């Protein structure tokens, strides 16, 4: 009976098949706390409110960025143009446990001391208003406090651009 549409056993497989067809934009999330900088490639994100504006970022508990983010009051969320795939690979394919990613890319200190990537097509810094469990990730609900976005973003890095990156950590 597991092959019948709508059965509980088939739900997980159907969900996996459905979301594998989507081509979400990818983000690089950076943060800083207690003298430590961290950042990672993130695909689990969503705007959650228009007024007041709120944005959700899911960080894996196994990720170095998660560890630093737990002590941080703010996160910076970046969109990268497609020509900056090397930066996405840096933040998605290496671990901050053993690599200083910021020594390998251009960045500058931004609002609230957050590291802002030079490669970003657009970015915002958000205050963490709430954290909550999301399975193997922890949700960080952000309230934007500052940012920069042009009139046109051009072509951005999406999941299909990075699906072959071996992650620096398992999810």
C-alpha positions, -999 to 999 in steps of 0.1 A, spaced: 0 0 0 30 24 2 26 32 -35 -9 46 -31 -12 84 -35 -19 101 -2 -6 74 21 16 84 51 45 62 38 44 79 5 43 115 19 80 118 26 90 106 -8 64 128 -26 76 158 -6 113 151 -15 104 147 -51 84 179 -52 109 201 -34 137 187 -56 119 203 -86 120 238 -71 148 262 -77 149 284 -47 173 314 -44 203 306 -22 216 330 5 248 334 23 242 342 60 270 358 80 272 367 117 297 377 144 298 373 181 324 375 208 352 381 183 342 352 160 329 356 124 310 329 107 290 324 75 273 296 55 253 290 24 216 287 33 186 274 13 160 273 41 147 309 42 114 328 38 98 362 42 72 356 69 56 390 73 51 422 53 41 446 82 62 444 103 88 429 79 102 396 91 124 369 75 131 334 86 165 317 83 170 280 92 205 271 103 217 235 108 227 226 143 258 209 129 271 240 112 298 263 127 277 293 118 249 280 140 273 279 170 283 315 165 248 326 156 235 313 190 254 340 207 247 367 181 219 393 183 220 399 145 225 380 112 233 394 77 215 378 48 231 381 13 220 373 -22 248 366 -47 248 372 -84 254 341 -105 290 353 -114 299 350 -77 295 312 -76 330 308 -62 319 327 -31 288 305 -28 311 274 -30 334 289 -3 305 294 21 287 262 12 316 238 7 340 246 35 335 245 73 343 274 96 355 249 121 387 247 102 387 275 76 386 313 79 363 319 50 365 357 54 403 355 47 394 342 12 368 368 1 362 405 2 340 418 30 337 447 54 321 454 88 285 464 84 256 475 106 256 459 141 292 446 134 279 420 109 303 410 81 290 422 47 302 404 16 316 425 -12 302 400 -37 266 405 -26 240 418 -51 218 427 -21 219 422 16 202 431 49 210 428 85 183 416 108 179 415 146 172 380 159 138 384 175 131 347 181 147 312 178 128 280 175 132 243 166 127 233 130 136 196 129 174 194 122 176 232 118 169 261 142 148 290 129 161 325 134 133 350 129 148 383 118 136 419 119 155 439 93 174 469 106 196 479 76 205 468 42 212 476 5 193 464 -26 196 478 -61 166 484 -85 175 452 -104 192 421 -90 200 404 -123 205 366 -123 210 352 -88 225 320 -75 198 294 -71 197 258 -58 204 244 -92 237 263 -93 249 248 -60 233 214 -58 266 197 -66 286 214 -38 298 189 -11 287 206 21 313 215 47 290 198 72 261 173 70 227 189 75 
